[in-house]
Amino acid sequence: MLIESGADVKNVQTRLGHTNIKTTLQTYVHDTEKMAERSVDLFEKITQAKTS
C-alpha cells in the first residue's frame, strides 16, 4: 500500500527491515491499476513540459 501510494521503495525496504531490496521488490511490488494510471499521468506531465 505504501508503494502504491507513492512511497519510495528504498524507504519501504528500511521500514520492513529487509537487508536486500530484492526482497521488498519481489514480495511487495505488484503493478496495480492505480500505479499504471500514475505512470501515465507522470509521463504526460513530463512530455507536455518538454514540448511547451
C-alpha distance matrix in Angstrom:
0.0 3.8 5.5 5.1 6.1 8.7 8.7 11.5 11.2 14.3 13.0 10.1 13.1 15.2 13.0 12.8 16.5 16.7 20.0 19.4 16.6 17.4 16.0 12.5 12.9 14.5 12.3 8.6 9.2 10.0 11.4 10.3 12.6 10.7 10.6 14.2 15.3 14.1 16.1 19.0 19.1 19.1 21.8 23.9 23.8 24.9 27.6 28.9 29.3 31.3 33.5 34.3
3.8 0.0 3.8 5.5 5.1 6.5 5.2 8.2 8.5 11.3 9.6 7.3 10.7 12.4 10.5 11.2 14.7 15.1 18.2 17.8 14.9 16.4 15.4 11.7 12.4 14.8 13.1 9.5 9.7 11.7 12.9 12.4 14.6 12.2 11.3 15.1 16.0 14.0 15.8 19.0 18.7 18.1 21.0 23.2 22.6 23.5 26.5 27.8 27.7 29.7 32.2 32.8
5.5 3.8 0.0 3.8 5.3 5.1 4.7 6.5 6.4 9.9 9.4 7.4 10.3 12.8 11.9 12.3 15.4 14.9 17.6 16.4 13.1 14.2 13.9 10.2 9.8 12.6 11.7 8.1 7.1 9.1 10.0 10.3 12.8 10.7 8.7 12.3 13.8 11.8 12.8 16.3 16.5 15.6 18.1 20.7 20.4 20.9 23.7 25.4 25.5 27.1 29.7 30.6
5.1 5.5 3.8 0.0 3.8 5.4 7.2 9.7 9.9 13.5 13.1 11.1 14.0 16.5 15.3 15.5 18.8 18.3 21.1 19.8 16.4 17.0 16.7 13.1 12.2 14.3 13.4 9.7 8.1 8.5 8.4 7.4 9.4 7.0 5.9 9.7 10.8 9.3 11.1 14.1 14.3 14.2 16.8 18.9 19.0 20.1 22.6 24.1 24.6 26.4 28.6 29.6
6.1 5.1 5.3 3.8 0.0 3.8 6.0 9.4 10.9 14.0 12.8 11.5 14.9 16.7 15.2 16.2 19.5 19.7 22.4 21.6 18.2 19.5 19.1 15.4 15.0 17.5 16.4 12.7 11.5 12.3 12.0 10.6 11.7 8.4 8.0 11.7 11.7 9.6 12.1 14.9 14.1 13.9 17.1 18.9 18.2 19.6 22.5 23.5 23.7 25.9 28.2 28.6
8.7 6.5 5.1 5.4 3.8 0.0 3.8 6.4 8.7 11.7 10.9 10.5 13.7 15.4 14.7 16.1 19.0 18.9 21.1 20.0 16.5 18.1 18.4 14.7 14.0 17.1 16.7 13.2 11.5 12.9 12.4 12.0 13.2 10.1 8.3 11.7 12.0 9.0 10.6 13.9 13.1 11.9 15.1 17.2 16.3 17.1 20.2 21.5 21.2 23.3 25.9 26.4
8.7 5.2 4.7 7.2 6.0 3.8 0.0 3.8 6.3 8.6 7.2 7.1 10.5 11.7 11.1 12.9 15.5 15.7 17.9 17.3 14.1 16.3 16.3 12.6 12.8 16.1 15.5 12.2 11.3 13.7 14.2 14.3 16.1 13.3 11.4 14.9 15.6 12.7 13.9 17.4 16.7 15.1 18.1 20.5 19.4 19.7 23.0 24.4 23.8 25.7 28.5 29.1
11.5 8.2 6.5 9.7 9.4 6.4 3.8 0.0 3.8 5.5 5.3 6.4 8.8 10.1 10.8 12.5 14.4 14.1 15.7 14.8 11.5 14.0 14.7 11.3 11.3 15.0 15.1 12.4 11.3 14.2 14.8 15.9 18.0 15.6 12.9 16.0 17.3 14.2 14.4 18.1 17.8 15.5 18.0 20.9 19.8 19.4 22.7 24.5 23.6 25.0 28.1 28.9
11.2 8.5 6.4 9.9 10.9 8.7 6.3 3.8 0.0 3.8 5.4 5.0 6.1 8.7 9.8 10.5 12.2 11.1 12.8 11.5 8.0 10.2 10.9 7.7 7.7 11.4 11.7 9.5 8.6 12.0 13.4 15.1 17.8 16.1 13.2 16.1 18.1 15.6 15.4 19.2 19.6 17.5 19.5 22.7 22.0 21.4 24.4 26.6 26.0 27.0 30.1 31.3
14.3 11.3 9.9 13.5 14.0 11.7 8.6 5.5 3.8 0.0 3.8 5.4 5.0 6.4 8.7 10.0 10.6 9.7 10.5 9.8 7.0 10.3 11.2 8.6 9.6 13.2 13.6 12.1 11.8 15.4 17.0 18.9 21.6 19.8 16.9 19.7 21.7 18.9 18.5 22.3 22.5 20.1 22.0 25.3 24.3 23.4 26.5 28.7 27.7 28.5 31.9 33.0
13.0 9.6 9.4 13.1 12.8 10.9 7.2 5.3 5.4 3.8 0.0 3.8 5.3 5.1 6.2 8.7 9.8 10.4 11.9 12.2 9.9 13.2 13.2 10.2 11.9 15.3 14.9 12.8 13.2 16.6 18.3 19.4 22.0 19.8 17.4 20.7 22.1 19.2 19.6 23.3 23.0 20.8 23.3 26.2 24.9 24.4 27.8 29.6 28.5 29.8 33.1 33.8
10.1 7.3 7.4 11.1 11.5 10.5 7.1 6.4 5.0 5.4 3.8 0.0 3.8 5.4 5.0 6.1 8.5 8.8 11.4 11.5 9.1 11.8 10.9 7.6 9.7 12.7 11.6 9.4 10.4 13.9 16.0 17.1 20.0 18.1 16.0 19.4 21.1 18.7 19.2 22.9 23.0 21.3 23.7 26.6 25.8 25.6 28.8 30.6 29.9 31.3 34.4 35.3
13.1 10.7 10.3 14.0 14.9 13.7 10.5 8.8 6.1 5.0 5.3 3.8 0.0 3.8 5.5 5.3 6.1 5.4 7.6 7.8 6.0 9.1 8.2 5.7 8.5 11.3 10.7 9.7 11.0 14.8 17.3 19.0 22.2 20.7 18.3 21.4 23.5 21.3 21.3 25.1 25.5 23.6 25.6 28.8 28.1 27.5 30.5 32.7 32.0 33.0 36.2 37.3
15.2 12.4 12.8 16.5 16.7 15.4 11.7 10.1 8.7 6.4 5.1 5.4 3.8 0.0 3.8 5.4 5.0 6.3 7.9 9.5 8.8 12.2 11.3 9.4 12.3 15.0 14.2 13.2 14.7 18.4 20.8 22.2 25.3 23.4 21.2 24.4 26.2 23.7 23.9 27.7 27.7 25.6 27.9 31.0 29.9 29.3 32.5 34.5 33.4 34.5 37.9 38.7
13.0 10.5 11.9 15.3 15.2 14.7 11.1 10.8 9.8 8.7 6.2 5.0 5.5 3.8 0.0 3.8 5.5 8.0 10.6 12.3 11.4 14.4 12.7 10.3 13.4 15.8 14.1 12.6 14.6 18.0 20.6 21.4 24.3 22.3 20.6 24.1 25.7 23.3 24.1 27.8 27.6 25.9 28.5 31.3 30.2 30.1 33.4 35.1 34.2 35.7 38.9 39.5
12.8 11.2 12.3 15.5 16.2 16.1 12.9 12.5 10.5 10.0 8.7 6.1 5.3 5.4 3.8 0.0 3.8 5.6 9.1 10.7 10.2 12.4 10.0 8.1 11.7 13.3 11.3 10.5 13.2 16.5 19.5 20.6 23.9 22.4 20.7 24.1 26.0 24.0 24.7 28.4 28.6 27.2 29.5 32.4 31.8 31.6 34.7 36.7 36.1 37.4 40.4 41.4
16.5 14.7 15.4 18.8 19.5 19.0 15.5 14.4 12.2 10.6 9.8 8.5 6.1 5.0 5.5 3.8 0.0 3.8 6.3 9.0 9.8 12.3 10.1 9.4 13.0 14.6 13.1 13.1 15.6 19.2 22.2 23.7 27.1 25.7 23.7 26.9 29.0 26.9 27.2 30.9 31.3 29.5 31.6 34.8 34.0 33.5 36.6 38.7 37.9 39.0 42.2 43.2
16.7 15.1 14.9 18.3 19.7 18.9 15.7 14.1 11.1 9.7 10.4 8.8 5.4 6.3 8.0 5.6 3.8 0.0 3.8 5.4 6.6 8.7 6.6 6.8 10.3 11.6 10.8 11.5 13.7 17.3 20.4 22.4 25.9 24.9 22.6 25.5 28.0 26.0 25.9 29.6 30.4 28.5 30.3 33.6 33.2 32.4 35.3 37.7 37.0 37.7 40.9 42.3
20.0 18.2 17.6 21.1 22.4 21.1 17.9 15.7 12.8 10.5 11.9 11.4 7.6 7.9 10.6 9.1 6.3 3.8 0.0 3.8 6.6 8.9 8.1 9.2 11.9 13.2 13.4 14.5 16.2 19.7 22.7 25.0 28.5 27.6 24.9 27.5 30.2 28.1 27.5 31.3 32.1 29.9 31.4 34.9 34.4 33.2 36.0 38.6 37.7 38.2 41.5 43.0
19.4 17.8 16.4 19.8 21.6 20.0 17.3 14.8 11.5 9.8 12.2 11.5 7.8 9.5 12.3 10.7 9.0 5.4 3.8 0.0 3.8 5.3 5.7 7.4 9.2 10.4 11.5 12.9 13.9 17.4 20.1 22.8 26.3 25.8 22.9 25.1 28.0 26.1 25.2 28.8 30.0 27.8 29.0 32.6 32.4 31.1 33.6 36.4 35.7 36.0 39.2 40.9
16.6 14.9 13.1 16.4 18.2 16.5 14.1 11.5 8.0 7.0 9.9 9.1 6.0 8.8 11.4 10.2 9.8 6.6 6.6 3.8 0.0 3.8 5.3 5.2 6.2 8.6 9.9 10.5 10.8 14.4 16.9 19.6 22.9 22.2 19.2 21.5 24.3 22.4 21.4 25.1 26.2 24.1 25.2 28.8 28.6 27.4 30.0 32.8 32.2 32.5 35.6 37.4
17.4 16.4 14.2 17.0 19.5 18.1 16.3 14.0 10.2 10.3 13.2 11.8 9.1 12.2 14.4 12.4 12.3 8.7 8.9 5.3 3.8 0.0 3.8 5.4 5.0 5.8 8.2 9.8 10.0 13.0 15.6 18.7 22.2 22.1 19.1 20.9 24.1 22.7 21.5 24.9 26.6 24.7 25.5 29.1 29.4 28.2 30.4 33.4 33.2 33.3 36.3 38.3
16.0 15.4 13.9 16.7 19.1 18.4 16.3 14.7 10.9 11.2 13.2 10.9 8.2 11.3 12.7 10.0 10.1 6.6 8.1 5.7 5.3 3.8 0.0 3.8 5.5 5.3 5.9 8.1 9.7 12.7 16.0 18.6 22.3 22.2 19.7 21.8 24.9 23.7 23.0 26.5 28.0 26.4 27.6 31.0 31.3 30.5 32.8 35.6 35.4 35.9 38.8 40.6
12.5 11.7 10.2 13.1 15.4 14.7 12.6 11.3 7.7 8.6 10.2 7.6 5.7 9.4 10.3 8.1 9.4 6.8 9.2 7.4 5.2 5.4 3.8 0.0 3.8 5.6 5.3 5.6 7.1 10.6 13.7 16.0 19.6 19.1 16.6 19.1 22.0 20.5 20.1 23.7 24.9 23.4 24.9 28.2 28.3 27.8 30.3 32.8 32.7 33.4 36.3 37.9
12.9 12.4 9.8 12.2 15.0 14.0 12.8 11.3 7.7 9.6 11.9 9.7 8.5 12.3 13.4 11.7 13.0 10.3 11.9 9.2 6.2 5.0 5.5 3.8 0.0 3.8 5.6 5.6 5.0 8.3 10.9 13.8 17.3 17.2 14.4 16.4 19.6 18.3 17.4 20.9 22.6 21.1 22.2 25.6 26.0 25.3 27.6 30.3 30.4 30.9 33.6 35.5
14.5 14.8 12.6 14.3 17.5 17.1 16.1 15.0 11.4 13.2 15.3 12.7 11.3 15.0 15.8 13.3 14.6 11.6 13.2 10.4 8.6 5.8 5.3 5.6 3.8 0.0 3.8 6.0 6.3 8.3 11.4 14.3 18.0 18.6 16.1 17.8 21.2 20.6 19.6 22.8 24.9 23.7 24.5 27.9 28.7 28.1 30.0 32.8 33.2 33.6 36.2 38.2
12.3 13.1 11.7 13.4 16.4 16.7 15.5 15.1 11.7 13.6 14.9 11.6 10.7 14.2 14.1 11.3 13.1 10.8 13.4 11.5 9.9 8.2 5.9 5.3 5.6 3.8 0.0 3.8 6.2 8.2 11.9 14.0 17.8 18.1 16.3 18.4 21.5 20.9 20.7 23.9 25.6 24.8 26.0 29.2 29.8 29.6 31.8 34.3 34.7 35.5 38.0 39.8
8.6 9.5 8.1 9.7 12.7 13.2 12.2 12.4 9.5 12.1 12.8 9.4 9.7 13.2 12.6 10.5 13.1 11.5 14.5 12.9 10.5 9.8 8.1 5.6 5.6 6.0 3.8 0.0 3.8 6.3 9.8 11.4 15.1 14.9 13.2 15.8 18.5 17.7 17.9 21.2 22.6 21.9 23.5 26.4 26.9 27.0 29.4 31.6 32.0 33.1 35.6 37.1
9.2 9.7 7.1 8.1 11.5 11.5 11.3 11.3 8.6 11.8 13.2 10.4 11.0 14.7 14.6 13.2 15.6 13.7 16.2 13.9 10.8 10.0 9.7 7.1 5.0 6.3 6.2 3.8 0.0 3.8 6.7 9.0 12.6 12.6 10.2 12.5 15.5 14.8 14.5 17.8 19.4 18.6 20.0 23.0 23.7 23.7 25.8 28.2 28.7 29.6 32.1 33.7
10.0 11.7 9.1 8.5 12.3 12.9 13.7 14.2 12.0 15.4 16.6 13.9 14.8 18.4 18.0 16.5 19.2 17.3 19.7 17.4 14.4 13.0 12.7 10.6 8.3 8.3 8.2 6.3 3.8 0.0 3.8 6.1 9.8 10.8 9.0 10.6 13.8 13.9 13.7 16.5 18.5 18.4 19.4 22.2 23.4 23.7 25.4 27.7 28.8 29.7 31.7 33.5
11.4 12.9 10.0 8.4 12.0 12.4 14.2 14.8 13.4 17.0 18.3 16.0 17.3 20.8 20.6 19.5 22.2 20.4 22.7 20.1 16.9 15.6 16.0 13.7 10.9 11.4 11.9 9.8 6.7 3.8 0.0 3.8 6.9 8.3 6.4 7.0 10.4 11.1 10.7 13.0 15.3 15.6 16.3 18.9 20.4 20.9 22.4 24.6 25.9 26.9 28.6 30.5
10.3 12.4 10.3 7.4 10.6 12.0 14.3 15.9 15.1 18.9 19.4 17.1 19.0 22.2 21.4 20.6 23.7 22.4 25.0 22.8 19.6 18.7 18.6 16.0 13.8 14.3 14.0 11.4 9.0 6.1 3.8 0.0 3.8 5.4 5.2 6.3 8.7 9.9 10.7 12.5 14.3 15.4 16.6 18.5 20.0 21.2 22.7 24.4 25.9 27.3 28.8 30.4
12.6 14.6 12.8 9.4 11.7 13.2 16.1 18.0 17.8 21.6 22.0 20.0 22.2 25.3 24.3 23.9 27.1 25.9 28.5 26.3 22.9 22.2 22.3 19.6 17.3 18.0 17.8 15.1 12.6 9.8 6.9 3.8 0.0 3.8 5.4 5.0 6.1 8.6 9.8 10.6 12.3 14.1 15.3 16.6 18.3 20.0 21.1 22.4 24.4 26.0 27.1 28.5
10.7 12.2 10.7 7.0 8.4 10.1 13.3 15.6 16.1 19.8 19.8 18.1 20.7 23.4 22.3 22.4 25.7 24.9 27.6 25.8 22.2 22.1 22.2 19.1 17.2 18.6 18.1 14.9 12.6 10.8 8.3 5.4 3.8 0.0 3.8 5.5 5.2 6.2 8.7 10.0 10.6 12.3 14.3 15.4 16.5 18.4 20.1 21.1 22.6 24.6 26.0 26.9
10.6 11.3 8.7 5.9 8.0 8.3 11.4 12.9 13.2 16.9 17.4 16.0 18.3 21.2 20.6 20.7 23.7 22.6 24.9 22.9 19.2 19.1 19.7 16.6 14.4 16.1 16.3 13.2 10.2 9.0 6.4 5.2 5.4 3.8 0.0 3.8 5.5 5.1 6.2 8.7 9.9 10.4 12.2 14.3 15.2 16.4 18.3 19.9 21.1 22.7 24.4 25.7
14.2 15.1 12.3 9.7 11.7 11.7 14.9 16.0 16.1 19.7 20.7 19.4 21.4 24.4 24.1 24.1 26.9 25.5 27.5 25.1 21.5 20.9 21.8 19.1 16.4 17.8 18.4 15.8 12.5 10.6 7.0 6.3 5.0 5.5 3.8 0.0 3.8 5.4 5.1 6.3 8.7 9.9 10.6 12.4 14.3 15.4 16.5 18.3 20.1 21.3 22.7 24.3
15.3 16.0 13.8 10.8 11.7 12.0 15.6 17.3 18.1 21.7 22.1 21.1 23.5 26.2 25.7 26.0 29.0 28.0 30.2 28.0 24.3 24.1 24.9 22.0 19.6 21.2 21.5 18.5 15.5 13.8 10.4 8.7 6.1 5.2 5.5 3.8 0.0 3.8 5.4 5.1 6.2 8.6 9.9 10.6 12.3 14.3 15.4 16.4 18.4 20.2 21.2 22.4
14.1 14.0 11.8 9.3 9.6 9.0 12.7 14.2 15.6 18.9 19.2 18.7 21.3 23.7 23.3 24.0 26.9 26.0 28.1 26.1 22.4 22.7 23.7 20.5 18.3 20.6 20.9 17.7 14.8 13.9 11.1 9.9 8.6 6.2 5.1 5.4 3.8 0.0 3.8 5.4 5.1 6.1 8.5 9.9 10.5 12.2 14.2 15.3 16.5 18.5 20.1 21.0
16.1 15.8 12.8 11.1 12.1 10.6 13.9 14.4 15.4 18.5 19.6 19.2 21.3 23.9 24.1 24.7 27.2 25.9 27.5 25.2 21.4 21.5 23.0 20.1 17.4 19.6 20.7 17.9 14.5 13.7 10.7 10.7 9.8 8.7 6.2 5.1 5.4 3.8 0.0 3.8 5.4 5.0 6.0 8.5 9.8 10.5 12.1 14.0 15.3 16.6 18.3 19.9
19.0 19.0 16.3 14.1 14.9 13.9 17.4 18.1 19.2 22.3 23.3 22.9 25.1 27.7 27.8 28.4 30.9 29.6 31.3 28.8 25.1 24.9 26.5 23.7 20.9 22.8 23.9 21.2 17.8 16.5 13.0 12.5 10.6 10.0 8.7 6.3 5.1 5.4 3.8 0.0 3.8 5.4 5.1 6.1 8.6 9.9 10.6 12.1 14.2 15.5 16.5 18.1
19.1 18.7 16.5 14.3 14.1 13.1 16.7 17.8 19.6 22.5 23.0 23.0 25.5 27.7 27.6 28.6 31.3 30.4 32.1 30.0 26.2 26.6 28.0 24.9 22.6 24.9 25.6 22.6 19.4 18.5 15.3 14.3 12.3 10.6 9.9 8.7 6.2 5.1 5.4 3.8 0.0 3.8 5.5 5.2 6.1 8.7 10.0 10.5 12.3 14.4 15.5 16.4
19.1 18.1 15.6 14.2 13.9 11.9 15.1 15.5 17.5 20.1 20.8 21.3 23.6 25.6 25.9 27.2 29.5 28.5 29.9 27.8 24.1 24.7 26.4 23.4 21.1 23.7 24.8 21.9 18.6 18.4 15.6 15.4 14.1 12.3 10.4 9.9 8.6 6.1 5.0 5.4 3.8 0.0 3.8 5.4 5.1 6.2 8.6 9.9 10.7 12.5 14.4 15.5
21.8 21.0 18.1 16.8 17.1 15.1 18.1 18.0 19.5 22.0 23.3 23.7 25.6 27.9 28.5 29.5 31.6 30.3 31.4 29.0 25.2 25.5 27.6 24.9 22.2 24.5 26.0 23.5 20.0 19.4 16.3 16.6 15.3 14.3 12.2 10.6 9.9 8.5 6.0 5.1 5.5 3.8 0.0 3.8 5.4 5.2 6.1 8.5 9.9 10.8 12.4 14.2
23.9 23.2 20.7 18.9 18.9 17.2 20.5 20.9 22.7 25.3 26.2 26.6 28.8 31.0 31.3 32.4 34.8 33.6 34.9 32.6 28.8 29.1 31.0 28.2 25.6 27.9 29.2 26.4 23.0 22.2 18.9 18.5 16.6 15.4 14.3 12.4 10.6 9.9 8.5 6.1 5.2 5.4 3.8 0.0 3.8 5.5 5.2 5.9 8.5 10.0 10.6 12.0
23.8 22.6 20.4 19.0 18.2 16.3 19.4 19.8 22.0 24.3 24.9 25.8 28.1 29.9 30.2 31.8 34.0 33.2 34.4 32.4 28.6 29.4 31.3 28.3 26.0 28.7 29.8 26.9 23.7 23.4 20.4 20.0 18.3 16.5 15.2 14.3 12.3 10.5 9.8 8.6 6.1 5.1 5.4 3.8 0.0 3.8 5.6 5.2 6.2 8.8 10.2 10.6
24.9 23.5 20.9 20.1 19.6 17.1 19.7 19.4 21.4 23.4 24.4 25.6 27.5 29.3 30.1 31.6 33.5 32.4 33.2 31.1 27.4 28.2 30.5 27.8 25.3 28.1 29.6 27.0 23.7 23.7 20.9 21.2 20.0 18.4 16.4 15.4 14.3 12.2 10.5 9.9 8.7 6.2 5.2 5.5 3.8 0.0 3.8 5.5 5.2 6.4 8.9 10.2
27.6 26.5 23.7 22.6 22.5 20.2 23.0 22.7 24.4 26.5 27.8 28.8 30.5 32.5 33.4 34.7 36.6 35.3 36.0 33.6 30.0 30.4 32.8 30.3 27.6 30.0 31.8 29.4 25.8 25.4 22.4 22.7 21.1 20.1 18.3 16.5 15.4 14.2 12.1 10.6 10.0 8.6 6.1 5.2 5.6 3.8 0.0 3.8 5.4 5.2 6.3 8.7
28.9 27.8 25.4 24.1 23.5 21.5 24.4 24.5 26.6 28.7 29.6 30.6 32.7 34.5 35.1 36.7 38.7 37.7 38.6 36.4 32.8 33.4 35.6 32.8 30.3 32.8 34.3 31.6 28.2 27.7 24.6 24.4 22.4 21.1 19.9 18.3 16.4 15.3 14.0 12.1 10.5 9.9 8.5 5.9 5.2 5.5 3.8 0.0 3.8 5.4 5.2 6.1
29.3 27.7 25.5 24.6 23.7 21.2 23.8 23.6 26.0 27.7 28.5 29.9 32.0 33.4 34.2 36.1 37.9 37.0 37.7 35.7 32.2 33.2 35.4 32.7 30.4 33.2 34.7 32.0 28.7 28.8 25.9 25.9 24.4 22.6 21.1 20.1 18.4 16.5 15.3 14.2 12.3 10.7 9.9 8.5 6.2 5.2 5.4 3.8 0.0 3.8 5.6 5.3
31.3 29.7 27.1 26.4 25.9 23.3 25.7 25.0 27.0 28.5 29.8 31.3 33.0 34.5 35.7 37.4 39.0 37.7 38.2 36.0 32.5 33.3 35.9 33.4 30.9 33.6 35.5 33.1 29.6 29.7 26.9 27.3 26.0 24.6 22.7 21.3 20.2 18.5 16.6 15.5 14.4 12.5 10.8 10.0 8.8 6.4 5.2 5.4 3.8 0.0 3.8 5.7
33.5 32.2 29.7 28.6 28.2 25.9 28.5 28.1 30.1 31.9 33.1 34.4 36.2 37.9 38.9 40.4 42.2 40.9 41.5 39.2 35.6 36.3 38.8 36.3 33.6 36.2 38.0 35.6 32.1 31.7 28.6 28.8 27.1 26.0 24.4 22.7 21.2 20.1 18.3 16.5 15.5 14.4 12.4 10.6 10.2 8.9 6.3 5.2 5.6 3.8 0.0 3.8
34.3 32.8 30.6 29.6 28.6 26.4 29.1 28.9 31.3 33.0 33.8 35.3 37.3 38.7 39.5 41.4 43.2 42.3 43.0 40.9 37.4 38.3 40.6 37.9 35.5 38.2 39.8 37.1 33.7 33.5 30.5 30.4 28.5 26.9 25.7 24.3 22.4 21.0 19.9 18.1 16.4 15.5 14.2 12.0 10.6 10.2 8.7 6.1 5.3 5.7 3.8 0.0
